[in-house]
Amino acid sequence: MPKRLLTLLLASAVGCAVAAPATYKIDPSQTYPSFEANLMGGLSVWRGKFGKTEGSVVFDKVAGKGRVEIIVDMDSLDFGHEKMNDYAKKPDVFHVAKYPKATYSGALAGFEAGKPTRVDGTLTLHGVTKPLTLKINTFNCKAHPMTKKEFCNADAIATFKRDEFGVDTGKAWGFNMDVILRIQVEAGIK
């Protein structure tokens, strides 16, 4: 009887270890939040991205839950146009000296076939924190073909009004305040 009990306890412990949530560290060389916004009252749409990020994804496949946190270095803003980059970092727009980081954090939700379909979370930008739900277009966790370590990747999107975060440059001239935010992320097991 004691041997059987020990076997059951070991099997239970192994099962719990497999079911535990896994923590994945964001790969900054593969994670570039990007956005697009109206410029000049509809004359053009400007697209930019951020080149420096950090954070994590915690994912419990068995329980169907998890969390995401992404921290963005606002100074890494890149429109592909130096003058625009410099202008957007000034106090009139993002005021990077005062607000050097933006963060998005939230819970994985809306699971279908073992994968989340959205993230219910908050965006902190320009010193303001507001709820923002990201729609997940793709979400996969599997062994990386080169490193063989487990990775998760996702592509998510949301729209928000930038003036609600205190970034209202151009509003008086009729600029549309909508911003489309895309977060493409790759994270590897820690």
MDAnalysis code that builds the backbone (N, CA, C; Angstrom):
import MDAnalysis as mda
import numpy as np

u = mda.Universe.empty(570, n_residues=190, atom_resindex=np.repeat(np.arange(190), 3), trajectory=True)
u.add_TopologyAttr("name", ["N", "CA", "C"] * 190)
u.add_TopologyAttr("resid", np.arange(1, 191))
u.add_TopologyAttr("resname", ["MET", "PRO", "LYS", "ARG", "LEU", "LEU", "THR", "LEU", "LEU", "LEU", "ALA", "SER", "ALA", "VAL", "GLY", "CYS", "ALA", "VAL", "ALA", "ALA", "PRO", "ALA", "THR", "TYR", "LYS", "ILE", "ASP", "PRO", "SER", "GLN", "THR", "TYR", "PRO", "SER", "PHE", "GLU", "ALA", "ASN", "LEU", "MET", "GLY", "GLY", "LEU", "SER", "VAL", "TRP", "ARG", "GLY", "LYS", "PHE", "GLY", "LYS", "THR", "GLU", "GLY", "SER", "VAL", "VAL", "PHE", "ASP", "LYS", "VAL", "ALA", "GLY", "LYS", "GLY", "ARG", "VAL", "GLU", "ILE", "ILE", "VAL", "ASP", "MET", "ASP", "SER", "LEU", "ASP", "PHE", "GLY", "HIS", "GLU", "LYS", "MET", "ASN", "ASP", "TYR", "ALA", "LYS", "LYS", "PRO", "ASP", "VAL", "PHE", "HIS", "VAL", "ALA", "LYS", "TYR", "PRO", "LYS", "ALA", "THR", "TYR", "SER", "GLY", "ALA", "LEU", "ALA", "GLY", "PHE", "GLU", "ALA", "GLY", "LYS", "PRO", "THR", "ARG", "VAL", "ASP", "GLY", "THR", "LEU", "THR", "LEU", "HIS", "GLY", "VAL", "THR", "LYS", "PRO", "LEU", "THR", "LEU", "LYS", "ILE", "ASN", "THR", "PHE", "ASN", "CYS", "LYS", "ALA", "HIS", "PRO", "MET", "THR", "LYS", "LYS", "GLU", "PHE", "CYS", "ASN", "ALA", "ASP", "ALA", "ILE", "ALA", "THR", "PHE", "LYS", "ARG", "ASP", "GLU", "PHE", "GLY", "VAL", "ASP", "THR", "GLY", "LYS", "ALA", "TRP", "GLY", "PHE", "ASN", "MET", "ASP", "VAL", "ILE", "LEU", "ARG", "ILE", "GLN", "VAL", "GLU", "ALA", "GLY", "ILE", "LYS"])
u.atoms.positions = np.array([
    [0.806, -1.201, 0.000],
    [0.000, 0.000, 0.000],
    [0.856, 1.276, 0.000],
    [1.919, 1.380, 0.829],
    [2.742, 2.588, 0.813],
    [3.372, 2.857, -0.556],
    [3.802, 1.802, -1.264],
    [4.397, 1.977, -2.592],
    [3.378, 2.547, -3.576],
    [2.158, 2.062, -3.492],
    [1.084, 2.550, -4.373],
    [0.763, 4.014, -4.064],
    [0.739, 4.364, -2.788],
    [0.480, 5.739, -2.378],
    [1.579, 6.663, -2.885],
    [2.838, 6.223, -2.761],
    [3.965, 7.006, -3.265],
    [3.852, 7.209, -4.766],
    [3.476, 6.177, -5.501],
    [3.299, 6.273, -6.958],
    [2.222, 7.286, -7.305],
    [1.101, 7.250, -6.573],
    [0.009, 8.204, -6.819],
    [0.450, 9.638, -6.521],
    [1.185, 9.819, -5.431],
    [1.665, 11.160, -5.078],
    [2.631, 11.697, -6.128],
    [3.543, 10.844, -6.593],
    [4.485, 11.269, -7.636],
    [3.749, 11.607, -8.932],
    [2.800, 10.796, -9.308],
    [2.022, 11.059, -10.531],
    [1.259, 12.369, -10.400],
    [0.722, 12.613, -9.222],
    [-0.014, 13.847, -8.967],
    [0.926, 15.053, -9.049],
    [2.116, 14.926, -8.470],
    [3.092, 16.024, -8.497],
    [3.530, 16.330, -9.922],
    [3.766, 15.301, -10.717],
    [4.161, 15.505, -12.114],
    [3.033, 16.189, -12.873],
    [1.803, 15.754, -12.640],
    [0.642, 16.371, -13.313],
    [0.512, 17.829, -12.954],
    [0.755, 18.177, -11.683],
    [0.662, 19.569, -11.256],
    [1.758, 20.412, -11.902],
    [2.957, 19.836, -12.038],
    [4.059, 20.578, -12.652],
    [3.747, 20.904, -14.102],
    [3.125, 19.976, -14.812],
    [2.785, 20.202, -16.213],
    [1.686, 21.251, -16.334],
    [0.754, 21.244, -15.375],
    [-0.396, 22.138, -15.446],
    [-0.083, 23.550, -14.967],
    [1.074, 23.762, -14.381],
    [1.416, 25.067, -13.834],
    [1.538, 26.105, -14.938],
    [1.231, 27.360, -14.625],
    [1.390, 28.409, -15.624],
    [2.864, 28.557, -16.027],
    [3.097, 28.853, -17.277],
    [4.458, 29.089, -17.779],
    [4.641, 30.586, -17.984],
    [5.848, 31.068, -17.686],
    [6.157, 32.484, -17.879],
    [7.096, 32.620, -19.074],
    [6.704, 33.470, -19.998],
    [7.464, 33.710, -21.220],
    [7.968, 35.148, -21.186],
    [9.256, 35.324, -21.424],
    [9.851, 36.669, -21.452],
    [9.743, 37.228, -22.868],
    [9.311, 38.466, -22.957],
    [9.176, 39.133, -24.256],
    [10.542, 39.214, -24.932],
    [10.578, 38.840, -26.196],
    [11.794, 38.966, -26.995],
    [11.771, 40.354, -27.642],
    [12.615, 41.278, -27.148],
    [12.569, 42.647, -27.676],
    [12.978, 42.754, -29.143],
    [13.677, 41.751, -29.647],
    [14.079, 41.811, -31.060],
    [12.960, 41.323, -31.986],
    [11.850, 40.851, -31.394],
    [10.724, 40.358, -32.191],
    [9.403, 41.010, -31.805],
    [9.439, 42.011, -30.929],
    [8.221, 42.640, -30.430],
    [8.269, 44.141, -30.717],
    [7.421, 44.573, -31.608],
    [7.404, 45.983, -32.019],
    [5.978, 46.511, -32.054],
    [5.495, 47.071, -30.938],
    [4.177, 47.694, -30.999],
    [4.185, 48.802, -32.055],
    [3.123, 48.876, -32.815],
    [3.046, 49.904, -33.856],
    [1.672, 50.572, -33.807],
    [1.577, 51.694, -34.484],
    [0.316, 52.440, -34.468],
    [0.165, 53.217, -35.759],
    [-1.068, 53.617, -36.017],
    [-1.321, 54.522, -37.129],
    [-2.327, 55.570, -36.679],
    [-2.084, 56.788, -37.129],
    [-2.913, 57.912, -36.709],
    [-3.048, 58.919, -37.839],
    [-4.149, 59.641, -37.793],
    [-4.463, 60.672, -38.764],
    [-3.512, 61.854, -38.601],
    [-3.103, 62.413, -39.721],
    [-2.251, 63.604, -39.705],
    [-2.833, 64.644, -40.642],
    [-2.746, 65.862, -40.240],
    [-3.177, 67.003, -41.060],
    [-4.651, 66.937, -41.441],
    [-5.477, 66.507, -40.468],
    [-6.922, 66.529, -40.683],
    [-7.390, 65.615, -41.803],
    [-6.678, 64.540, -42.043],
    [-7.106, 63.576, -43.050],
    [-6.283, 63.587, -44.319],
    [-5.260, 64.443, -44.406],
    [-4.424, 64.465, -45.599],
    [-3.556, 63.223, -45.712],
    [-3.217, 62.630, -44.552],
    [-2.403, 61.418, -44.595],
    [-2.584, 60.612, -43.314],
    [-2.089, 59.402, -43.334],
    [-2.059, 58.535, -42.159],
    [-0.589, 58.241, -41.882],
    [-0.164, 58.517, -40.652],
    [1.212, 58.253, -40.267],
    [1.267, 56.960, -39.479],
    [2.278, 56.160, -39.779],
    [2.484, 54.901, -39.082],
    [3.839, 54.943, -38.384],
    [3.841, 54.481, -37.143],
    [5.079, 54.437, -36.376],
    [5.170, 53.152, -35.587],
    [6.366, 52.884, -35.081],
    [6.558, 51.712, -34.230],
    [7.540, 52.069, -33.129],
    [7.599, 51.196, -32.149],
    [8.534, 51.367, -31.038],
    [9.534, 50.226, -31.085],
    [10.818, 50.556, -31.039],
    [11.871, 49.567, -31.202],
    [12.369, 48.917, -29.929],
    [11.962, 49.427, -28.755],
    [12.445, 48.853, -27.496],
    [11.265, 48.525, -26.590],
    [11.142, 47.236, -26.276],
    [10.079, 46.770, -25.392],
    [10.633, 45.740, -24.420],
    [9.889, 45.500, -23.365],
    [10.178, 44.421, -22.431],
    [8.859, 43.982, -21.822],
    [8.879, 42.850, -21.129],
    [7.663, 42.384, -20.485],
    [7.571, 40.883, -20.466],
    [6.353, 40.391, -20.213],
    [6.172, 38.948, -20.100],
    [4.744, 38.538, -20.446],
    [4.616, 37.250, -20.736],
    [3.325, 36.606, -20.926],
    [3.314, 35.420, -19.969],
    [2.294, 35.334, -19.146],
    [2.106, 34.180, -18.272],
    [0.896, 33.443, -18.829],
    [1.070, 32.156, -19.137],
    [0.012, 31.411, -19.810],
    [-0.156, 30.041, -19.160],
    [-1.363, 29.762, -18.723],
    [-1.716, 28.459, -18.158],
    [-2.636, 27.782, -19.164],
    [-2.077, 26.896, -19.962],
    [-2.834, 26.231, -21.018],
    [-3.979, 25.400, -20.464],
    [-3.723, 24.709, -19.360],
    [-4.729, 23.815, -18.792],
    [-5.905, 24.605, -18.220],
    [-5.620, 25.640, -17.444],
    [-6.675, 26.434, -16.818],
    [-7.323, 27.422, -17.793],
    [-6.668, 27.673, -18.924],
    [-7.211, 28.628, -19.885],
    [-7.217, 30.042, -19.353],
    [-6.064, 30.466, -18.849],
    [-5.958, 31.842, -18.369],
    [-4.515, 32.300, -18.488],
    [-4.323, 33.587, -18.313],
    [-2.978, 34.129, -18.391],
    [-2.984, 35.636, -18.296],
    [-1.785, 36.203, -18.327],
    [-1.608, 37.659, -18.238],
    [-0.531, 38.107, -19.206],
    [-0.617, 39.347, -19.590],
    [0.357, 39.957, -20.492],
    [0.780, 41.291, -19.899],
    [2.071, 41.585, -19.978],
    [2.557, 42.921, -19.624],
    [3.620, 43.310, -20.637],
    [3.414, 44.472, -21.235],
    [4.369, 44.994, -22.216],
    [4.725, 46.415, -21.801],
    [6.023, 46.672, -21.693],
    [6.520, 48.002, -21.338],
    [7.263, 48.547, -22.554],
    [6.876, 49.731, -22.970],
    [7.416, 50.340, -24.178],
    [8.286, 51.537, -23.815],
    [9.488, 51.573, -24.376],
    [10.382, 52.718, -24.239],
    [9.941, 53.754, -25.274],
    [9.319, 54.835, -24.816],
    [8.757, 55.832, -25.735],
    [9.826, 56.540, -26.569],
    [11.065, 56.563, -26.080],
    [12.136, 57.203, -26.832],
    [12.527, 56.391, -28.074],
    [12.056, 55.143, -28.146],
    [12.381, 54.296, -29.301],
    [11.387, 54.468, -30.451],
    [10.547, 55.492, -30.368],
    [9.565, 55.803, -31.407],
    [10.245, 55.999, -32.752],
    [9.684, 55.409, -33.794],
    [10.263, 55.550, -35.128],
    [9.167, 55.604, -36.193],
    [9.055, 56.758, -36.828],
    [8.140, 56.943, -37.954],
    [8.846, 56.671, -39.283],
    [10.179, 56.473, -39.221],
    [10.942, 56.388, -40.459],
    [11.227, 57.777, -41.019],
    [11.101, 58.789, -40.169],
    [11.278, 60.188, -40.571],
    [11.809, 60.934, -39.345],
    [13.098, 61.283, -39.345],
    [13.753, 61.847, -38.162],
    [13.069, 63.093, -37.606],
    [12.651, 64.019, -38.475],
    [12.015, 65.239, -37.980],
    [10.699, 64.921, -37.272],
    [9.952, 63.985, -37.826],
    [8.692, 63.581, -37.193],
    [8.972, 62.883, -35.859],
    [10.005, 62.032, -35.818],
    [10.382, 61.372, -34.567],
    [10.687, 62.413, -33.488],
    [11.523, 63.388, -33.824],
    [11.914, 64.424, -32.864],
    [10.711, 65.229, -32.393],
    [9.849, 65.611, -33.331],
    [8.667, 66.400, -32.977],
    [7.736, 65.613, -32.051],
    [7.491, 64.346, -32.346],
    [6.549, 63.543, -31.562],
    [7.046, 63.278, -30.141],
    [8.344, 63.384, -29.922],
    [8.898, 63.161, -28.582],
    [8.808, 64.400, -27.697],
    [8.494, 65.540, -28.282],
    [8.446, 66.809, -27.549],
    [7.172, 66.927, -26.704],
    [7.137, 67.927, -25.810],
    [5.976, 68.101, -24.932],
    [4.630, 68.237, -25.649],
    [4.606, 68.766, -26.865],
    [3.339, 68.930, -27.587],
    [2.661, 67.603, -27.923],
    [3.435, 66.514, -28.003],
    [2.847, 65.229, -28.377],
    [3.045, 64.229, -27.223],
    [4.065, 63.383, -27.265],
    [4.227, 62.338, -26.260],
    [4.964, 62.777, -24.996],
    [5.688, 63.888, -25.056],
    [6.446, 64.409, -23.912],
    [7.261, 63.274, -23.272],
    [8.152, 62.716, -24.073],
    [8.944, 61.553, -23.684],
    [9.822, 61.817, -22.459],
    [10.320, 63.032, -22.308],
    [11.154, 63.335, -21.135],
    [10.354, 63.163, -19.841],
    [9.086, 63.510, -19.847],
    [8.237, 63.390, -18.666],
    [7.588, 62.012, -18.552],
    [7.250, 61.402, -19.704],
    [6.573, 60.097, -19.725],
    [7.396, 59.119, -20.570],
    [8.502, 58.614, -20.033],
    [9.414, 57.789, -20.832],
    [8.915, 56.380, -21.153],
    [7.897, 55.924, -20.443],
    [7.393, 54.562, -20.662],
    [5.886, 54.582, -20.906],
    [5.436, 53.627, -21.698],
    [4.009, 53.328, -21.838],
    [3.880, 51.850, -21.501],
    [2.758, 51.464, -20.908],
    [2.581, 50.058, -20.563],
    [1.200, 49.570, -20.969],
    [1.169, 48.304, -21.309],
    [-0.109, 47.629, -21.513],
    [-0.074, 46.363, -20.681],
    [-1.096, 46.158, -19.860],
    [-1.170, 44.921, -19.086],
    [-2.618, 44.473, -19.028],
    [-2.794, 43.151, -19.032],
    [-4.147, 42.643, -18.989],
    [-4.207, 41.139, -18.903],
    [-5.433, 40.632, -18.830],
    [-5.695, 39.203, -18.703],
    [-6.107, 38.614, -20.043],
    [-5.546, 37.454, -20.367],
    [-5.969, 36.721, -21.554],
    [-7.403, 36.259, -21.308],
    [-8.266, 36.395, -22.323],
    [-9.684, 36.101, -22.130],
    [-10.312, 35.586, -23.419],
    [-11.576, 35.171, -23.311],
    [-12.331, 34.731, -24.481],
    [-11.751, 33.492, -25.128],
    [-11.361, 32.519, -24.329],
    [-10.695, 31.325, -24.863],
    [-11.623, 30.517, -25.772],
    [-11.077, 30.134, -26.917],
    [-11.748, 29.242, -27.862],
    [-10.710, 28.235, -28.340],
    [-11.027, 26.960, -28.250],
    [-10.109, 25.885, -28.662],
    [-8.742, 26.028, -27.982],
    [-8.764, 26.438, -26.712],
    [-7.531, 26.532, -25.941],
    [-6.698, 27.781, -26.170],
    [-7.208, 28.720, -26.978],
    [-6.452, 29.943, -27.259],
    [-7.292, 31.177, -26.912],
    [-6.637, 32.225, -26.371],
    [-7.379, 33.451, -26.071],
    [-7.731, 34.201, -27.352],
    [-8.847, 34.907, -27.322],
    [-9.262, 35.716, -28.471],
    [-9.146, 37.213, -28.179],
    [-8.871, 37.542, -26.903],
    [-8.723, 38.956, -26.555],
    [-7.888, 39.096, -25.283],
    [-7.470, 40.326, -25.023],
    [-6.821, 40.675, -23.762],
    [-7.634, 41.815, -23.163],
    [-8.164, 41.609, -21.976],
    [-8.889, 42.660, -21.260],
    [-7.895, 43.337, -20.339],
    [-7.534, 44.582, -20.665],
    [-6.487, 45.212, -19.883],
    [-6.569, 46.708, -19.834],
    [-5.429, 47.313, -19.504],
    [-5.327, 48.759, -19.417],
    [-4.081, 49.238, -20.162],
    [-4.216, 50.403, -20.751],
    [-3.100, 51.081, -21.403],
    [-2.755, 52.301, -20.570],
    [-1.466, 52.440, -20.260],
    [-0.984, 53.649, -19.592],
    [-0.103, 54.374, -20.597],
    [-0.530, 55.574, -20.967],
    [0.152, 56.388, -21.971],
    [0.074, 57.842, -21.540],
    [1.190, 58.530, -21.602],
    [1.205, 59.965, -21.307],
    [0.704, 60.231, -19.887],
    [0.968, 59.284, -18.966],
    [0.578, 59.452, -17.571],
    [-0.880, 59.142, -17.265],
    [-1.628, 58.653, -18.237],
    [-3.056, 58.343, -18.070],
    [-3.264, 56.844, -18.269],
    [-4.052, 56.230, -17.394],
    [-4.364, 54.805, -17.503],
    [-5.849, 54.641, -17.775],
    [-6.154, 53.884, -18.837],
    [-7.553, 53.639, -19.219],
    [-7.710, 52.192, -19.662],
    [-8.928, 51.646, -19.516],
    [-9.176, 50.286, -20.010],
    [-9.035, 50.226, -21.532],
    [-8.476, 49.114, -22.015],
    [-8.359, 48.902, -23.458],
    [-8.335, 47.398, -23.707],
    [-9.262, 46.935, -24.528],
    [-9.311, 45.521, -24.888],
    [-8.647, 45.322, -26.240],
    [-7.710, 44.393, -26.294],
    [-7.048, 44.032, -27.544],
    [-7.748, 42.805, -28.131],
    [-8.048, 42.841, -29.404],
    [-8.560, 41.664, -30.106],
    [-7.356, 40.883, -30.607],
    [-7.286, 39.600, -30.254],
    [-6.160, 38.775, -30.686],
    [-6.495, 38.121, -32.016],
    [-5.717, 38.450, -33.041],
    [-5.906, 37.849, -34.368],
    [-5.289, 36.462, -34.442],
    [-4.081, 36.315, -33.883],
    [-3.419, 35.004, -33.837],
    [-2.733, 34.841, -32.492],
    [-2.692, 33.602, -32.017],
    [-2.006, 33.280, -30.756],
    [-1.533, 31.838, -30.864],
    [-0.232, 31.622, -30.731],
    [0.337, 30.282, -30.827],
    [1.454, 30.110, -29.819],
    [1.516, 28.942, -29.227],
    [2.637, 28.567, -28.362],
    [3.150, 27.227, -28.864],
    [4.440, 27.188, -29.172],
    [5.035, 25.939, -29.644],
    [6.552, 26.062, -29.611],
    [7.224, 24.949, -29.901],
    [8.684, 24.957, -29.916],
    [9.182, 25.816, -31.079],
    [10.138, 26.674, -30.789],
    [10.762, 27.505, -31.815],
    [11.530, 26.576, -32.765],
    [11.383, 26.738, -34.073],
    [12.033, 25.813, -34.999],
    [13.561, 25.801, -34.927],
    [14.172, 26.896, -34.468],
    [15.630, 26.946, -34.418],
    [16.172, 26.606, -33.032],
    [15.596, 27.203, -31.984],
    [16.136, 27.006, -30.633],
    [15.528, 25.809, -29.909],
    [14.377, 25.349, -30.396],
    [13.626, 24.234, -29.794],
    [13.039, 24.587, -28.429],
    [13.221, 25.829, -27.962],
    [12.593, 26.270, -26.725],
    [11.165, 26.707, -27.039],
    [10.298, 26.589, -26.039],
    [8.906, 26.976, -26.272],
    [8.762, 28.487, -26.346],
    [8.035, 28.928, -27.352],
    [7.747, 30.339, -27.562],
    [6.249, 30.525, -27.743],
    [5.771, 31.703, -27.405],
    [4.405, 32.107, -27.734],
    [4.513, 33.346, -28.607],
    [3.633, 33.427, -29.582],
    [3.553, 34.657, -30.366],
    [2.102, 35.031, -30.537],
    [1.886, 36.310, -30.714],
    [0.523, 36.812, -30.859],
    [0.540, 38.068, -31.704],
    [-0.587, 38.316, -32.307],
    [-0.807, 39.547, -33.057],
    [-2.153, 40.083, -32.601],
    [-2.162, 41.303, -32.047],
    [-3.390, 41.857, -31.482],
    [-3.589, 43.296, -31.946],
    [-4.836, 43.757, -31.871],
    [-5.177, 45.086, -32.372],
    [-6.266, 45.725, -31.509],
    [-6.224, 47.049, -31.428],
    [-7.257, 47.824, -30.734],
    [-7.265, 49.233, -31.312],
    [-8.344, 49.931, -31.083],
    [-8.444, 51.346, -31.464],
    [-8.794, 52.141, -30.213],
    [-8.132, 53.280, -30.047],
    [-8.456, 54.156, -28.921],
    [-8.362, 55.606, -29.371],
    [-8.897, 56.501, -28.554],
    [-8.848, 57.936, -28.840],
    [-7.691, 58.543, -28.061],
    [-6.721, 59.095, -28.785],
    [-5.508, 59.592, -28.139],
    [-5.755, 60.797, -27.240],
    [-6.774, 61.600, -27.536],
    [-7.035, 62.763, -26.692],
    [-7.506, 62.349, -25.294],
    [-8.039, 61.120, -25.155],
    [-8.427, 60.632, -23.834],
    [-7.200, 60.346, -22.965],
    [-6.035, 60.297, -23.595],
    [-4.776, 60.091, -22.875],
    [-3.968, 61.392, -22.810],
    [-4.586, 62.504, -23.169],
    [-3.906, 63.793, -23.100],
    [-3.017, 64.105, -24.286],
    [-3.101, 63.316, -25.360],
    [-2.313, 63.567, -26.569],
    [-3.291, 64.102, -27.620],
    [-3.525, 65.416, -27.560],
    [-4.571, 66.002, -28.412],
    [-4.053, 66.974, -29.471],
    [-2.776, 66.856, -29.808],
    [-2.193, 67.712, -30.839],
    [-3.009, 67.600, -32.122],
    [-3.396, 68.737, -32.674],
    [-4.140, 68.765, -33.929],
    [-5.650, 68.654, -33.782],
    [-6.139, 68.412, -32.592],
    [-7.590, 68.256, -32.406],
    [-8.338, 69.516, -32.824],
    [-7.795, 70.666, -32.468],
    [-8.440, 71.938, -32.821],
    [-8.477, 72.165, -34.328],
    [-7.606, 71.480, -35.072],
    [-7.553, 71.633, -36.531],
    [-8.366, 70.557, -37.256],
    [-9.040, 69.704, -36.473],
    [-9.878, 68.681, -37.085],
    [-9.221, 67.328, -37.277],
    [-8.047, 67.123, -36.676],
    [-7.405, 65.805, -36.778],
    [-8.297, 64.763, -36.099],
    [-8.405, 63.606, -36.696],
    [-9.131, 62.498, -36.092],
    [-8.290, 61.981, -34.928],
    [-8.893, 61.777, -33.778],
    [-8.164, 61.354, -32.578],
    [-8.002, 59.832, -32.480],
    [-8.607, 59.075, -33.403],
    [-8.482, 57.615, -33.362],
    [-7.058, 57.164, -33.670],
    [-6.595, 56.203, -32.887],
    [-5.294, 55.572, -33.112],
    [-5.524, 54.066, -33.180],
    [-4.976, 53.446, -34.199],
    [-5.014, 51.990, -34.289],
    [-3.703, 51.479, -33.713],
    [-3.801, 50.678, -32.676],
    [-2.636, 50.105, -32.007],
    [-2.537, 48.635, -32.376],
    [-1.370, 48.231, -32.815],
    [-1.117, 46.817, -33.109],
    [0.051, 46.370, -32.230],
    [-0.141, 45.246, -31.581],
    [0.937, 44.689, -30.782],
    [1.231, 43.299, -31.301],
    [2.373, 43.182, -31.918],
    [2.875, 41.897, -32.404],
    [3.958, 41.527, -31.410],
    [3.811, 40.346, -30.809],
    [4.712, 39.979, -29.716],
    [5.211, 38.550, -29.887],
    [6.466, 38.353, -29.500],
    [7.032, 37.003, -29.419],
    [7.720, 36.912, -28.063],
    [7.457, 35.809, -27.355],
    [7.999, 35.643, -26.019],
    [8.444, 34.201, -25.828],
    [9.599, 34.024, -25.186],
    [10.146, 32.689, -24.956],
    [10.099, 32.297, -23.496],
    [10.052, 31.017, -23.262],
    [9.986, 30.490, -21.904],
    [11.214, 30.969, -21.127],
    [10.996, 31.399, -19.901],
    [12.106, 31.899, -19.073],
    [12.984, 30.766, -18.611],
])
